[in-house]
Amino acid sequence: MRKLTSVSLLYLFSNVTILRKALRVHAIENRYEHYFLHNDSSRVTIQCRNRCGCKYQTKTSRMPLCTCKGGVKCNFKIHAIKLVRQQTLQIKTMKLQHRCVRSRENKKVTAEFIAERYLEEFRTNPTWKVKHITGRVLQDLGVEVTYYRAWMARCRAKLIIFGSAREKYARVWDYGKAVMKYNPGSYCNVVVDGIDHPEPPLFMRMFVCLRPLKYGFLKGCRSIIGVDGYHLKGAYRGQILVVVSKDGNNSIFPISWATCEVENREN
């Protein structure tokens, strides 16, 4: 992504999305805020949010003509239009000098921006604490973010890294078929609720027993089994039940496992 400079009047951007991202990065790095005077696929115009003392109209996303006593305080402005018969946008007007005071609060530093910027940090440290995230953003960008925004950034980063749990649960049948196809003799049972309804069925429980584990228990383990459970955390609660035994070395040997709503006699 190209950074905006004072000599970038001939800079071209392949589409309006890339231009908006460049404008956001420029605002964050310089600790200023702007608003969109025009924001569509054919033209983009931004001005400084602290342009003058007139009230910003949030419903229409426009700033009225300056009628305050002090007049215009900041002349920052960038105007770009789309070239004829192309998706490319070219910057026609650029006034990058600010007269207003920098701020430590910037609404452009959203949860999505934090998640994309520090994605590798979240990947190496999924348990990154929220207070450390806010401190890192303040150190790198000089912007203070709220606890809720940093918490949302961590949630969005986990969604990008690990994917959606809802999409994973929708493919449990594919998982069961793959287990029985590529590991003959294995057993997999999936139980859902509302399969006859027009809406998607609700996942209830799933049981898996692999053939090597089953024959390993019959051939080399003691004739004793134990059942233990673990509570699932996140948006979809439940429990994972595991059946284990002991082998000849007195080590734990897993036999089968199940995902269910709660640990009870039926499950």
FENBEL-V618847 format. One record per helix or strand of 3 or more residues. SS is the DSSP state (h for helix, s for strand). FROM is the first residue (numbers start at 1). TO is the last residue. Records with the same first field share a line. If there is no record, write none. Layout:
SS=FROM-TO / FROM-TO
This chain:
h=16-29 / 111-117 / 119-124 / 130-141 / 147-162 / 165-169 / 172-182 / 211-220
s=34-39 / 43-48 / 77-82 / 89-95 / 187-193 / 202-209 / 226-232 / 238-247 / 252-260
